[in-house]
Each structure stands twice: as structure tokens, then as C-alpha cells.
Amino acid sequence: MTKKGVYMTEDKQLPELKSYEEMAEFWDNHSLADYWDQTEPAEFEISSESRSRYLVSLDRNLLLRLQPVARMRGLSIESIVNLLIEQRLNEIGVK
């Protein structure tokens, strides 16, 4: 059941989410602590060679708008910028 775009769960069962956008909306409005018993351990490695870093200038006003959003979601500025760029590229059909 949704209310104003927010997923509501009576029995705290994880819903089946079909997209990254649905996942983001769900976790923006729920605490992992409520679902911890439904999680499983995962092992993975992140290669330092898998990502490249690029220095990109960011408008100061954009930075000031992004900082509270990143803080609220527990993300770095770099992560929130990457997520927003990826989301926008998907919206305009760039794969």
C-alpha cells in the first residue's frame, strides 16, 4: 500500500521492489533496523581500478543545495552527485 508515494508495511515485510527508484524511495522512508532480521550477509570486493576519479567544478549554490540532501541520506557529495547524474541520464534515455 502506498500513501503519498511512501511504502507502508503493516508486518514489516520487505516489499518486492522493481527498480532502483522504488528502492531509493523505500529506503529514504524506512529504517534498515526494522528489516535487519530479513537481511543476509554479503561478500564483495571493490577494485580500486574499477572507478576513475575526475575533478569537476561544481557551482557553489548547487553544492549548498546538495549538502543537506547528501547528509540526510548519509551519502558523500560525490555519491549524491553520481546518483543524480545517473538518474537524469536514465530519464533522458542515455544508456
N, C-alpha and C positions, 0 to 999 in steps of 0.2 A: 504494500500500500504506500502511496506517496502522498505527501502533504506539502504543498508549495515546493515541489521538486526535491524534498528531503525524504529519504527512505526511512520508513518506520517499521520496526520489527518488534512484535509482541514477545516472542520467545527467544529473542537474541540469536536467531539462526542467521548465518551469513547468507545473503541473497545471492542468486546467480547473476553476476554482472557480465554484460556482454561487450563492454567497450572500456577503454581507458578513461573516457569521460565519465561513464557511470561509476567506475571505481573511484575516481577523484572526488566526485560529488558525494559518494557514500562515505569515504574516509574523511572528507572535510567536515562531516557532520556526526561522526561516530568515533568512539574511543576504541582502540585496539584492546584495551584492558577488558572490555565487555565481551570480547570474542577470543581471548587468548587460549582458552581450552580447545578451540577448534583449529588452532594453528599446528603446523608441523615443522620440525627443524629442516633447514635447507643448507646445502653446502654449495658454494660457488667461488670462483676466483675472478678477480678483475685484473686484467692485464694492463700494465702501465702503457703499453703500446697501443691499446685499443682506442684511446682518445687522444686527440691533439688539442692543444690549447692555443687560442688566438686572442690577442689583445684587441678589444673593440671598444671604442669610445662610447660612453652612454651619457645621454643628456642628463644633467643634474636633476631636473624636475622629474624625469622618468625614474631615476634612482630613488628619489624621495618618495615617489608613489609606490615603488616596488618593495622597499624595505619593510613596511608593516605587513604586506601580503606574505613575503617570504618568512618573516618572523612568526606570523600567525600559523603558517603551515609547517614550521620547523625546517625550512629549507634555506640553503645559501642563496645569495643573489644569483650566482652562476647557474644554479639548478633551476630557479624560477624563470630566469631568462630563457634557458634552453627549453623548458616545458612550454612556455608561452609561444616561443618561435615555432616549435614543433606543432603545437595546436593550431596556430594560424596557418601554417603551411598546409596542414591537412584540410583545413576549412576551405582553402582556395584551390585544393586539388593538386598540390605539388607533392609528389611521392619521392 
